[in-house]
Amino acid sequence: MQEPRYLSKEEIDKILLSPLSQDEIERCKKDHLLVKDRDIVYMGAIAPGSIYFKTHDGREILDCTSQAWVYNLGHNNPDITYTLGLQSQITTHAWSYFLTPIRIRFANKIAEIVPGQLKGGRVSVNNSGGGWALECAIRLAMINNKKGDQFIVFRRGYHGSSLVMMGASQRLPMRFSGFGTEHWLRTFYPYCYRCPWNYKEGLGGIRDKSCNLECLEMVRQQIEMYATGNPIGCIIEPMQGPGGQIPAPVDFLMGLKEICRNNNILLIYDEAQTGFGRTGKMFATEWYEATYGKDVSPDIMTLTKAAAAGVPIGITVAKPKLRMLTEFEEHSTFSSPSLAMAACLVNIEILQKHKIPESAAKLGKIISSFIKDLSEDIPQIGDVRGPGLFIGVEFIKDGESREPHNELLNKLIHIGWKNGIFFGEQMQIMSTAGYYIQNTLKVKPPLIINDEDADMICILFEKSVKEAIKSL
């Protein structure tokens, strides 16, 4: 490790590691730009690589959010910490038009591990996340088809918080709207549990056996017959995360791929929350092929979240035959993030060497099966969706109407916190009539959990959901 030059170690330690005072916390509440409704101070892992984190008031919490679905290898993973220290001895930043050793190895590895027609493809990287990666994909589509500038997006989808990507996403509880809304053609996402064609047996993310994919025909007609412009790209989460943990049926994705091909539309997958092992495979795209033997791989895929195990990164991968970006079309100041690329490389090696996705598949099945069994006695548990540790639990008021139970979810989140476990929740689906839907719980812990951790998640889930129901 290099020695400091301008400050002493003691001075740096004081800046970074001195005890946090209550006065500092109160000053931050006054000075911070965000609305002052966050009283919890996150203090990091209780130990390197732990699935538990600690708070400033001394609590230890089992994390079923992986801190916004990022810490697949646990909080403050020691291998990643070592990687960042080692890479920082070489370079932390380089101008984007330079190749660097870490950038070469990163691009080669990503092109090697991506599935289907993406394999051997072209790789772009940024340090801003999935929204910027999708903007890169949009630019690629515009370069490869200059006959239009419209993109198909889906209901309940979420693709980032930039003003552009807000327009591509489900309407959010914000006081302003996204830019460029004329470029988006919003269509139907297959939500089998709430099928508008009244199929009732679409459970666990698998479509009803009698379903005729009417939703796919609706999408086809909207693209081919009722588009107001000329769509050149189609952006979809193959398994929606923010919208409610909703996997698309494999036959829908296969049909969508064919529709896009027939209409010269580039199919773009947003695998922000499903990439890097969470489904039990490295990517959701790979999971579909392994499970059903069907290649649903897109023309372009974007990745972020857990890609670098806690370091900000966004990745765009395009199939080899696409026309690529020029330097100015790809450029941003930090589009060669050395630390993030190094962390991503080591993350991939750990996931592969220690078969962590396979473990996520096994333990996710244990947790999902437990909750499904629990639903026999708790009718408010309407649907349990996977796969792997990409788990969603949808709460309802009764099995006949399947009316969303927002209040139960809210109670469960707060009671879970009191019981020492932190669950996630789907984003709010806003209505122009003044109500919203937010009734799906996310159970998405770090992938490195073991059998005992899975048992504890089940115990605390059961305890919390029963206490939540009793409190209503």
C-alpha positions in Angstrom: 0.0 0.0 0.0 1.3 3.4 -0.9 2.2 5.9 1.8 0.3 9.2 2.0 2.1 12.2 0.6 0.1 15.3 1.5 -1.6 14.3 4.8 -0.5 12.0 7.5 -2.3 8.6 8.1 -3.6 10.0 11.4 -5.2 13.0 9.6 -6.8 10.8 7.0 -8.1 8.4 9.7 -9.6 11.4 11.6 -11.4 12.6 8.4 -12.8 9.1 7.6 -13.0 7.2 10.8 -13.6 9.5 13.7 -16.8 8.8 15.7 -19.9 10.4 14.2 -21.5 12.9 16.6 -25.2 13.7 16.9 -24.4 17.3 16.0 -23.0 16.2 12.6 -26.2 14.1 12.0 -28.4 17.1 12.8 -26.4 19.5 10.6 -26.7 17.0 7.7 -30.5 16.9 8.1 -30.5 20.7 7.9 -28.0 20.9 4.9 -28.9 17.9 2.8 -30.9 18.5 -0.4 -33.2 15.5 0.2 -36.4 15.6 2.2 -35.5 15.1 5.8 -37.3 11.8 6.4 -34.4 9.5 6.8 -33.4 9.0 10.5 -31.6 5.7 10.1 -27.8 6.1 9.8 -26.3 3.1 8.1 -22.8 2.3 9.6 -21.8 -0.6 7.3 -21.3 -4.3 7.8 -21.0 -5.9 11.3 -18.1 -7.8 9.8 -16.5 -7.9 6.3 -18.7 -9.8 3.9 -21.6 -10.1 6.3 -25.3 -10.2 5.4 -26.0 -8.1 8.5 -25.4 -4.3 8.8 -25.3 -2.0 11.8 -27.0 1.3 12.5 -25.8 4.3 14.4 -28.1 3.5 17.3 -26.4 0.1 17.7 -28.8 -2.3 16.0 -27.8 -5.2 13.8 -30.1 -5.9 10.9 -30.4 -8.9 8.6 -30.5 -7.4 5.1 -33.0 -8.8 2.6 -32.4 -5.9 0.2 -28.7 -6.3 -0.4 -28.7 -2.4 -0.2 -30.8 -1.8 -3.3 -29.9 -5.3 -4.7 -26.2 -4.4 -5.0 -24.3 -6.4 -2.3 -24.6 -9.9 -3.8 -21.4 -10.8 -2.0 -22.4 -9.3 1.3 -21.6 -5.9 2.8 -18.1 -4.7 2.5 -16.8 -7.9 0.9 -13.1 -8.3 1.8 -12.1 -9.5 -1.6 -13.6 -6.5 -3.2 -12.0 -4.2 -0.6 -8.6 -5.8 -1.4 -9.3 -5.4 -5.1 -10.0 -1.7 -4.8 -6.9 -1.1 -2.8 -4.7 -3.0 -5.3 -6.2 -1.4 -8.4 -5.9 2.1 -6.8 -2.1 1.5 -6.7 -2.1 1.4 -10.5 -4.8 3.8 -11.6 -8.2 5.0 -10.4 -9.0 7.0 -13.6 -8.0 7.3 -17.2 -9.3 9.3 -20.2 -11.9 7.2 -22.0 -10.0 7.0 -25.3 -7.1 5.1 -23.6 -7.2 1.4 -23.3 -5.9 0.2 -19.9 -5.0 -3.3 -18.8 -8.1 -3.5 -16.6 -10.4 -2.2 -19.3 -9.1 -4.8 -21.8 -9.6 -7.7 -19.3 -13.0 -6.4 -18.2 -14.3 -6.1 -21.8 -13.0 -9.5 -22.7 -14.6 -11.2 -19.7 -18.0 -9.6 -20.1 -18.1 -10.5 -23.8 -17.1 -14.1 -22.8 -19.8 -14.7 -20.1 -22.9 -13.0 -21.7 -25.5 -15.5 -23.1 -26.8 -16.4 -26.6 -26.3 -14.0 -29.5 -24.6 -11.5 -27.2 -21.5 -13.7 -26.7 -18.4 -12.1 -28.2 -20.2 -8.8 -28.4 -19.2 -5.2 -27.9 -19.0 -3.8 -24.4 -19.4 -0.2 -23.1 -19.0 0.8 -19.5 -19.9 3.8 -17.3 -19.7 4.7 -13.6 -23.3 6.0 -13.4 -25.4 2.9 -13.5 -28.2 1.3 -15.5 -29.9 4.5 -16.7 -26.7 5.6 -18.5 -26.2 2.1 -19.8 -29.7 2.2 -21.3 -29.0 5.6 -22.9 -26.0 4.0 -24.5 -28.3 1.2 -25.8 -30.7 3.8 -27.2 -27.9 5.5 -29.1 -26.9 2.2 -30.6 -30.4 1.6 -31.8 -30.6 5.0 -33.4 -27.2 4.4 -35.1 -28.3 1.0 -36.4 -31.8 2.1 -37.6 -32.1 5.8 -38.7 -35.7 5.4 -39.9 -37.2 6.3 -36.5 -36.7 7.4 -32.9 -39.5 5.7 -31.0 -38.9 2.9 -28.4 -41.4 0.4 -27.0 -41.5 0.2 -23.2 -43.7 -1.7 -20.8 -46.2 -1.0 -18.1 -44.8 -1.2 -14.5 -41.3 -1.0 -16.0 -38.5 1.0 -14.4 -35.3 2.1 -16.2 -33.7 4.8 -14.1 -34.2 8.2 -12.6 -32.6 10.5 -15.2 -35.1 12.8 -16.9 -34.9 10.8 -20.1 -35.3 7.3 -18.5 -38.1 8.6 -16.3 -40.1 8.9 -19.5 -39.5 5.2 -20.2 -40.6 4.1 -16.8 -43.9 3.7 -15.0 -45.2 7.0 -13.7 -43.5 7.7 -10.4 -44.5 9.7 -7.4 -42.5 12.8 -8.5 -43.4 16.4 -8.9 -42.1 16.6 -12.5 -42.3 14.5 -15.6 -39.6 13.0 -17.8 -38.3 14.6 -20.9 -38.8 13.2 -24.4 -42.1 11.4 -23.6 -43.0 11.4 -27.3 -40.2 8.8 -27.9 -41.9 6.1 -25.8 -44.6 3.7 -26.9 -45.9 2.0 -23.7 -47.4 -1.4 -24.0 -48.6 -4.3 -21.9 -46.3 -6.4 -19.7 -47.5 -10.0 -18.9 -48.5 -10.0 -15.3 -49.9 -13.5 -15.0 -51.3 -13.2 -11.5 -53.4 -10.3 -12.5 -54.3 -11.3 -16.1 -56.9 -9.0 -17.7 -58.1 -12.0 -19.8 -59.2 -13.6 -16.5 -56.9 -16.6 -16.5 -56.6 -17.5 -12.8 -53.9 -20.1 -12.6 -50.9 -17.9 -13.6 -49.0 -18.4 -10.4 -45.3 -18.1 -9.4 -44.5 -16.2 -12.6 -45.6 -19.1 -14.8 -48.6 -18.5 -17.1 -51.9 -20.4 -16.9 -51.8 -23.6 -19.0 -54.9 -22.5 -20.8 -53.5 -19.1 -21.7 -53.3 -18.2 -25.4 -50.9 -15.3 -25.0 -53.5 -12.7 -25.8 -51.1 -10.1 -24.2 -48.5 -10.9 -26.8 -51.0 -10.4 -29.6 -51.9 -7.1 -28.1 -48.3 -6.0 -28.1 -47.9 -7.2 -31.7 -50.8 -5.2 -32.9 -49.8 -2.1 -31.0 -46.3 -2.2 -32.6 -47.3 -3.2 -36.1 -50.7 -1.4 -36.5 -51.1 1.3 -33.9 -47.7 2.9 -33.3 -47.7 6.7 -33.8 -44.2 6.6 -35.2 -41.5 4.1 -36.3 -40.2 2.1 -33.3 -36.6 1.1 -33.6 -36.0 -0.4 -30.1 -37.8 -2.4 -27.5 -36.7 -2.1 -23.8 -37.9 -4.7 -21.4 -37.0 -6.2 -18.0 -37.3 -10.0 -18.7 -38.2 -10.2 -15.0 -39.6 -6.9 -13.7 -38.0 -6.0 -10.3 -39.3 -2.5 -9.2 -42.8 -3.2 -10.7 -43.4 -6.2 -8.4 -41.0 -9.1 -9.0 -42.8 -10.3 -12.1 -41.0 -12.8 -14.5 -42.3 -12.7 -18.1 -43.3 -16.1 -19.4 -40.7 -17.6 -21.6 -43.1 -17.9 -24.6 -43.9 -14.2 -24.3 -40.2 -13.3 -24.6 -39.8 -15.7 -27.5 -42.7 -14.2 -29.3 -41.5 -10.6 -28.5 -38.1 -11.5 -29.9 -39.8 -12.7 -33.2 -42.0 -9.6 -33.4 -38.9 -7.4 -33.0 -37.0 -9.3 -35.6 -39.9 -9.1 -38.1 -40.2 -5.3 -37.6 -36.5 -4.4 -37.6 -36.6 -3.5 -34.0 -33.6 -4.0 -31.6 -34.6 -6.0 -28.5 -33.0 -4.5 -25.4 -33.0 -6.3 -22.0 -32.6 -4.3 -18.8 -31.1 -6.8 -16.4 -30.3 -4.3 -13.7 -31.7 -6.4 -10.8 -31.4 -9.9 -12.3 -27.8 -9.9 -13.5 -24.8 -11.5 -11.7 -26.4 -14.6 -10.1 -29.6 -13.5 -8.4 -31.9 -15.8 -10.4 -29.7 -18.9 -9.9 -27.9 -18.2 -13.2 -25.5 -15.4 -14.1 -28.3 -13.7 -16.0 -32.1 -14.1 -16.3 -31.6 -14.6 -20.0 -29.4 -17.6 -19.2 -32.0 -18.9 -16.6 -34.7 -19.0 -19.3 -32.5 -21.1 -21.6 -31.4 -23.4 -18.8 -35.0 -23.9 -17.6 -36.9 -24.1 -20.9 -34.2 -24.8 -23.5 -35.1 -21.6 -25.4 -32.8 -18.8 -26.4 -34.5 -15.6 -25.5 -31.3 -13.5 -25.7 -31.7 -9.9 -26.9 -29.7 -7.7 -29.3 -28.5 -5.5 -26.5 -28.4 -6.0 -22.7 -27.7 -3.6 -19.9 -26.3 -4.4 -16.5 -25.7 -2.6 -13.2 -26.5 -3.0 -9.5 -24.5 -6.1 -8.3 -22.1 -6.1 -11.3 -19.2 -4.7 -9.2 -20.4 -5.9 -5.8 -21.0 -2.4 -4.4 -19.0 -0.1 -6.7 -21.0 2.1 -9.1 -21.0 0.7 -12.6 -23.2 0.4 -15.7 -22.6 -2.0 -18.6 -24.0 -2.1 -22.1 -23.4 -5.3 -24.2 -24.4 -5.4 -27.9 -24.3 -8.4 -30.2 -21.2 -8.4 -32.5 -22.9 -7.5 -35.8 -24.3 -4.1 -34.7 -22.8 -0.9 -36.0 -20.9 0.6 -33.0 -20.5 4.1 -31.4 -17.8 6.6 -32.2 -15.6 8.1 -29.5 -17.8 11.2 -29.1 -21.0 9.1 -29.2 -19.9 6.9 -26.3 -17.8 9.5 -24.4 -18.3 10.7 -20.8 -15.6 11.8 -18.4 -15.8 8.7 -16.3 -16.5 6.1 -18.9 -13.4 4.1 -18.1 -13.9 3.5 -14.3 -10.9 1.4 -13.3 -12.0 0.6 -9.8 -15.4 -0.6 -10.9 -14.1 -2.7 -13.7 -11.6 -4.3 -11.3 -14.3 -5.0 -8.8 -16.5 -6.5 -11.5 -13.8 -8.9 -12.7 -13.1 -10.2 -9.2 -16.9 -10.4 -8.5 -17.3 -12.6 -11.6 -14.4 -14.9 -10.6 -15.9 -15.4 -7.1 -19.4 -16.1 -8.4 -18.1 -18.7 -10.9 -15.4 -20.3 -8.7 -17.6 -20.8 -5.6 -20.8 -21.6 -7.6 -22.7 -18.8 -5.8 -25.5 -18.6 -8.4 -26.2 -22.3 -7.9 -26.3 -21.8 -4.1 -28.8 -18.9 -4.7 -31.0 -21.2 -6.7 -31.0 -23.8 -3.9 -31.6 -21.5 -1.0 -34.0 -19.3 -2.9 -36.1 -22.4 -3.5 -36.1 -23.2 0.2 -37.3 -19.7 1.1 -39.9 -19.6 -1.6 -41.2 -23.1 -0.7 -41.5 -22.1 2.9 -43.5 -19.0 2.1 -45.8 -20.9 -0.3 -46.5 -23.5 2.4 -47.2 -20.6 4.8 -49.8 -19.2 2.4 -51.9 -22.3 3.1 -52.6 -20.8 6.5 -52.2 -17.1 5.7 -54.6 -16.3 2.8 -53.2 -12.8 2.6 -50.2 -14.2 0.8 -51.5 -14.3 -2.7 -48.5 -15.2 -4.9 -44.9 -16.1 -4.4 -42.6 -15.5 -7.3 -39.0 -16.3 -8.0 -36.6 -17.7 -9.2 -33.5 -18.0 -7.0 -33.1 -15.1 -4.6 -35.2 -12.9 -6.8 -38.3 -13.4 -4.6 -41.5 -11.4 -4.5 -44.4 -12.0 -2.1 -47.7 -10.4 -3.2 -50.2 -9.6 -0.4 -53.9 -9.5 -1.0 -57.0 -8.8 1.0 -58.8 -12.0 -0.1 -58.3 -14.7 -2.6 -61.5 -14.0 -4.6 -60.9 -10.4 -5.5 -57.1 -10.4 -5.1 -57.4 -6.8 -4.0 -53.9 -5.5 -3.3 -53.1 -5.2 0.4 -50.9 -2.1 0.6 -51.4 -1.6 4.3 -50.2 -5.1 5.2 -47.0 -4.6 3.2 -46.4 -1.3 4.9 -47.0 -2.9 8.4 -44.7 -5.8 7.5 -41.8 -3.6 6.5 -41.9 -1.7 9.8 -42.5 -4.7 12.0 -39.8 -6.6 10.2 -37.4 -3.8 11.0 -38.3 -4.0 14.7 -37.6 -7.8 14.5 -34.2 -7.2 13.1 -34.8 -7.9 9.4 -34.9 -5.4 6.5 -37.3 -6.3 3.6 -37.7 -4.4 0.3 -40.9 -3.3 -1.4 -42.0 -2.8 -5.0 -42.3 0.8 -6.3 -45.6 2.5 -6.1 -47.9 2.1 -9.1 -49.6 5.5 -9.2 -53.2 6.1 -10.3 -54.5 9.3 -11.8 -57.6 8.7 -9.6 -55.5 9.4 -6.5 -54.7 5.8 -5.2 -51.7 3.6 -5.7 -50.7 0.0 -5.6 -47.7 -1.2 -3.5 -48.3 -4.7 -2.2 -45.4 -6.9 -3.1 -42.5 -7.6 -0.7 -39.0 -8.2 -2.0 -36.9 -10.9 -0.4 -33.5 -10.4 -2.0 -30.6 -11.0 0.5 -27.0 -11.3 -0.5 -26.3 -14.4 -2.5 -23.7 -15.7 0.0 -26.3 -16.6 2.6 -26.0 -20.2 4.0 -28.6 -22.7 5.2 -28.8 -21.1 8.7 -29.3 -17.7 7.2 -32.1 -19.0 5.0 -33.8 -20.5 8.0 -33.5 -17.2 9.9 -35.1 -15.3 7.0 -38.0 -17.8 7.1 -38.4 -17.5 10.9 -38.4 -13.7 10.9 -40.7 -13.5 7.8 -43.3 -15.7 9.5 -43.0 -13.9 12.8 -43.2 -10.5 11.1 -46.1 -11.3 8.8 -48.2 -12.8 11.6 -47.6 -9.8 13.8 -48.4 -7.4 10.9 -51.7 -9.1 10.3 -52.6 -9.1 14.0 -51.8 -5.3 14.2 -54.3 -4.4 11.4 
